[in-house]
Amino acid sequence: MIKMEYYLIISTLMFFIGIYGFITRKNMIAVLVSLELMLNAVEINFAVFNRYLFPNQFEGMFFTFFGIVITASETVVALAIIINAYRTIGNIEI
């Protein structure tokens, strides 16, 4: 069985890479990808803590599932806004 610390290390690295990309990028799509990376790191934490602290319950898995659904819908709306901005302005730099 893989230790919980390994999952948390991967999740922490993903989160901080997402923060770095969010702060340093000027392209809207790159910022959106960085935001997705941060949200996925949080969802990994939900699943890992549920698996190790409450192995017979599924609340963390449900939070993760709903988080993925919300993240996907947020991505669709953000991409629609980015495409509309590109059509209007011709540039997607922040």
C-alpha positions as CSV (number, residue, x, y, z in Angstrom):
1,M,0.0,0.0,0.0
2,I,1.3,3.4,-0.9
3,K,1.9,5.8,2.0
4,M,-0.3,8.9,2.3
5,E,2.7,11.1,2.4
6,Y,3.6,10.3,-1.2
7,Y,0.2,11.4,-2.4
8,L,0.4,14.6,-0.4
9,I,3.9,15.3,-1.8
10,I,2.6,14.9,-5.4
11,S,-0.4,17.0,-4.6
12,T,1.7,19.8,-3.0
13,L,4.0,19.9,-6.0
14,M,1.0,20.1,-8.3
15,F,-0.5,22.9,-6.3
16,F,2.7,25.0,-6.2
17,I,3.4,24.5,-9.9
18,G,-0.1,25.7,-10.5
19,I,0.4,28.8,-8.3
20,Y,3.7,29.5,-10.1
21,G,2.0,29.2,-13.5
22,F,-0.9,31.3,-12.4
23,I,1.3,34.1,-11.3
24,T,3.9,34.1,-14.1
25,R,1.8,33.4,-17.2
26,K,0.3,36.1,-19.4
27,N,-1.7,33.9,-21.7
28,M,-5.3,33.3,-20.6
29,I,-5.2,29.6,-21.6
30,A,-2.0,29.0,-19.6
31,V,-3.6,30.7,-16.6
32,L,-6.6,28.4,-17.0
33,V,-4.4,25.3,-17.2
34,S,-2.6,26.4,-14.0
35,L,-5.9,26.9,-12.2
36,E,-7.0,23.4,-13.3
37,L,-3.7,22.0,-11.9
38,M,-4.4,23.6,-8.5
39,L,-8.0,22.3,-8.4
40,N,-6.8,18.8,-9.3
41,A,-4.3,18.9,-6.5
42,V,-7.1,19.8,-4.1
43,E,-9.2,16.9,-5.4
44,I,-6.4,14.5,-4.9
45,N,-6.2,15.6,-1.3
46,F,-10.0,15.0,-0.9
47,A,-9.6,11.4,-2.3
48,V,-6.5,10.6,-0.3
49,F,-7.8,11.8,3.1
50,N,-11.0,10.0,2.5
51,R,-9.2,6.8,1.6
52,Y,-6.8,6.8,4.6
53,L,-9.0,8.4,7.3
54,F,-12.4,7.0,6.5
55,P,-11.9,4.0,4.3
56,N,-15.5,2.7,4.5
57,Q,-17.2,6.0,3.8
58,F,-17.4,7.8,0.4
59,E,-17.9,11.5,1.3
60,G,-14.4,12.5,0.1
61,M,-15.0,10.6,-3.1
62,F,-18.3,12.4,-3.7
63,F,-16.6,15.8,-3.0
64,T,-14.0,14.8,-5.5
65,F,-16.6,13.8,-8.1
66,F,-18.5,17.0,-7.7
67,G,-15.3,19.0,-7.7
68,I,-14.4,17.4,-11.1
69,V,-17.8,18.2,-12.5
70,I,-17.6,21.8,-11.3
71,T,-14.0,22.1,-12.6
72,A,-15.1,20.8,-16.0
73,S,-18.0,23.2,-16.2
74,E,-15.8,26.1,-15.1
75,T,-13.4,25.2,-17.9
76,V,-16.1,25.2,-20.5
77,V,-17.3,28.7,-19.4
78,A,-13.8,30.1,-19.2
79,L,-12.9,28.8,-22.7
80,A,-16.0,30.3,-24.1
81,I,-15.1,33.6,-22.6
82,I,-11.5,33.4,-23.8
83,I,-12.7,32.5,-27.4
84,N,-15.1,35.4,-27.3
85,A,-12.4,37.8,-26.1
86,Y,-10.1,36.6,-28.9
87,R,-12.7,37.2,-31.5
88,T,-13.4,40.6,-30.2
89,I,-9.9,41.9,-29.3
90,G,-7.7,39.5,-31.3
91,N,-5.4,38.8,-28.3
92,I,-5.7,36.6,-25.2
93,E,-2.8,38.1,-23.3
94,I,-3.7,39.3,-19.8
